[in-house]
Amino acid sequence: MSFIRAFLLLAIPALLACAAGTITYRNCTDRALCLSGCNEAVVPTDVCFATSGGQILSEIISCVPQIRVCGDLSYYTDAFCTQLAHTDGFVCDQCNPDSGNGGTFNEAVCSRHIDGHEYLALLVCGADSTCGTCNNYQNVSVGECIPVAQSHADWKATISRTAYGRNVLSASSTPLWGKYTGAVTCNGVSMQQWTSNAQCDSTPARAPLVPENSCIDGASIHCNWL
């Protein structure tokens, strides 16, 4: 059992004695750190609202006050991983539909050895929606700078964990490098998203869980706790 999983079991995923009535959504021209060129909007949680543009037509955002572990994959424009271009935060140990392979699932497991060394294990779970039966595709050590390219099979499997990661691969006009920068405790924000209507009707097409305050392609969500 990893150190992080052991911590969570000891902590017993604790519910905080508060709730969030609204969220602050930031969309920034700074796609890496969300520090500049930001527009902010305050919207209520647990309420359906229509979105403008893109594939998502409507969504419901919920702040669930529960301790989780979140990791980060960062992408750079140089082979030494010093010139940050993009970040992609994610919730660890979460069974996710594979954005590029219909009907299959994957899971990113954040682990820490007894000596403190961290690594990211990518599990491929086939059609198992609970990720109870998975194959370990690969491990990525924290801080390891790896070339990112369509032809680089090892990193392609890790970076394509999300639709955003897949877009980074296909849209970049210059070479990219990536690395796993480690995991921290966090709060996860639940998003239910619809692609077929603007009224949040029926079963959502997507239901990602994203880290609060994490900058993902220039966007971040902050829960305004009461």
C-alpha positions in Angstrom: 0.0 0.0 0.0 1.4 3.4 -0.9 2.2 6.1 1.7 -0.5 8.3 0.3 -3.2 5.6 0.3 -2.2 4.7 3.9 -2.5 8.4 4.9 -6.0 8.5 3.5 -7.1 5.4 5.3 -5.8 6.7 8.5 -7.4 10.1 7.9 -10.7 8.5 6.8 -11.7 10.8 3.9 -12.9 13.5 6.2 -15.9 15.7 5.6 -15.2 19.3 6.4 -17.8 21.1 8.6 -18.8 23.5 5.9 -20.3 23.7 2.4 -19.9 25.8 -0.7 -22.8 27.9 -2.1 -20.9 29.3 -5.0 -17.8 28.8 -7.0 -15.4 31.3 -8.6 -14.5 30.2 -12.1 -11.4 31.8 -13.7 -10.5 31.7 -17.4 -7.1 33.2 -18.1 -4.9 33.9 -21.1 -2.0 32.5 -19.0 -2.7 28.9 -19.9 0.1 27.5 -17.6 -0.4 29.2 -14.2 -3.7 31.2 -14.4 -1.9 34.2 -13.0 -2.7 36.9 -15.7 -5.4 37.9 -18.2 -8.1 36.3 -16.1 -11.8 36.8 -16.3 -13.8 35.7 -13.3 -17.4 34.6 -12.8 -19.2 33.6 -9.6 -21.8 30.9 -10.2 -23.9 28.8 -7.8 -23.0 25.2 -7.1 -25.4 22.3 -7.8 -27.3 24.4 -10.4 -27.6 23.8 -14.1 -26.2 26.5 -16.3 -25.6 26.8 -20.0 -22.0 27.2 -21.2 -20.9 29.3 -24.2 -19.0 27.6 -27.0 -17.2 24.3 -27.2 -18.6 20.8 -27.0 -20.0 21.2 -23.5 -23.5 22.8 -23.7 -24.5 22.7 -20.0 -23.0 21.6 -16.7 -23.5 21.3 -12.9 -20.5 22.0 -10.7 -20.4 20.7 -7.1 -17.9 21.2 -4.3 -17.6 18.1 -2.3 -15.7 18.7 1.0 -13.6 15.6 1.1 -9.9 15.1 1.5 -8.3 13.7 -1.6 -4.9 13.4 -3.3 -4.2 15.3 -6.5 -1.3 15.1 -8.9 0.0 17.3 -11.6 1.5 16.7 -15.1 3.3 19.7 -16.5 4.5 20.3 -20.0 7.5 22.3 -21.1 9.1 23.7 -24.3 12.6 22.7 -23.5 14.4 19.4 -22.9 15.4 20.4 -19.3 11.7 21.0 -18.3 12.3 24.6 -17.2 10.1 26.6 -19.6 6.6 25.8 -18.4 3.9 25.8 -21.1 0.9 24.0 -19.7 -0.3 22.2 -16.6 -2.9 19.5 -16.1 -4.0 18.8 -12.5 -5.9 15.6 -11.8 -7.4 13.6 -8.9 -5.4 10.5 -8.1 -6.9 7.0 -7.7 -10.0 8.1 -9.7 -11.4 5.7 -12.3 -11.9 7.7 -15.5 -13.4 6.9 -18.9 -10.6 7.0 -21.5 -11.3 10.1 -23.6 -9.8 8.6 -26.7 -11.1 5.0 -26.5 -14.8 4.5 -26.2 -15.9 2.1 -23.5 -12.5 1.8 -21.8 -11.3 3.2 -18.5 -8.0 4.2 -16.8 -6.7 5.3 -13.4 -3.7 7.4 -12.4 -2.3 6.1 -9.1 -0.1 8.5 -7.1 2.3 6.5 -4.9 5.2 7.2 -2.6 7.8 4.7 -1.5 9.0 4.4 2.1 12.1 6.4 1.1 9.9 9.3 0.1 10.3 8.9 -3.7 7.1 9.6 -5.6 5.9 8.1 -8.9 2.8 8.0 -11.0 1.4 4.6 -12.1 -0.9 4.5 -15.1 -3.4 1.7 -15.0 -5.3 0.6 -18.1 -8.6 -1.0 -17.1 -10.4 -2.0 -20.3 -14.2 -1.9 -19.9 -14.0 -2.2 -16.1 -16.0 1.0 -15.0 -14.9 0.4 -11.4 -11.2 -0.1 -12.3 -11.2 -3.2 -10.2 -9.2 -5.2 -12.8 -6.4 -3.2 -14.4 -3.0 -3.6 -16.0 -0.1 -1.4 -15.0 0.9 0.3 -18.3 3.9 2.2 -16.9 5.4 4.1 -14.0 6.6 7.7 -14.3 9.0 8.9 -11.6 8.5 12.4 -10.1 10.7 15.0 -11.8 11.6 12.8 -14.8 11.6 14.9 -17.9 10.2 12.9 -20.8 9.8 13.9 -24.5 6.2 14.4 -25.6 5.4 13.4 -29.1 2.7 11.4 -31.0 5.4 8.8 -31.7 6.6 8.5 -28.1 4.4 5.6 -27.0 5.3 5.6 -23.2 4.4 9.2 -22.6 1.5 9.2 -25.1 -0.3 6.8 -22.9 0.1 9.0 -19.8 -0.6 12.3 -21.4 -3.7 11.1 -23.1 -5.3 10.4 -19.8 -7.5 13.5 -20.4 -8.9 15.2 -23.5 -6.8 18.2 -22.7 -3.6 16.1 -22.7 -4.6 14.6 -26.0 -5.1 18.1 -27.4 -1.7 19.2 -26.2 -0.2 16.4 -28.3 -2.1 17.1 -31.4 -2.1 20.9 -31.3 1.5 21.8 -30.4 3.5 23.1 -33.3 6.8 22.8 -31.4 8.4 19.9 -29.5 7.2 19.4 -25.9 8.6 17.7 -22.8 6.6 16.6 -19.8 7.0 15.5 -16.2 5.0 14.4 -13.2 5.6 17.1 -10.5 4.2 15.2 -7.6 1.0 14.9 -5.5 -0.6 16.9 -2.6 -3.7 16.6 -0.6 -6.6 18.6 -2.2 -10.3 19.0 -2.6 -12.0 17.6 -5.7 -14.6 19.5 -7.6 -17.3 17.4 -9.3 -18.5 18.4 -12.7 -21.5 16.9 -14.6 -21.4 17.9 -18.3 -23.9 17.6 -21.1 -23.0 17.7 -24.8 -26.5 17.2 -26.3 -28.6 19.8 -24.5 -28.5 23.0 -22.4 -30.8 21.9 -19.7 -28.8 19.2 -18.0 -31.3 16.6 -18.9 -30.8 12.8 -18.7 -27.5 11.2 -17.9 -24.4 13.5 -18.3 -22.0 12.7 -21.1 -19.0 13.4 -18.8 -18.5 13.5 -15.1 -14.9 14.6 -14.4 -13.5 15.2 -10.9 -10.9 18.0 -11.0 -8.7 19.5 -8.3 -9.9 22.8 -6.7 -7.7 25.8 -7.6 -5.7 23.7 -10.2 -4.9 25.6 -13.4 -6.0 23.4 -16.3 -5.4 25.0 -19.7 -6.0 28.5 -18.3 -9.1 27.6 -16.3 -9.5 27.1 -12.5 -12.3 26.6 -10.0 -12.4 27.9 -6.5 -15.0 26.8 -3.9 -16.4 29.6 -1.8 -16.9 27.8 1.4 -19.5 29.0 3.9 
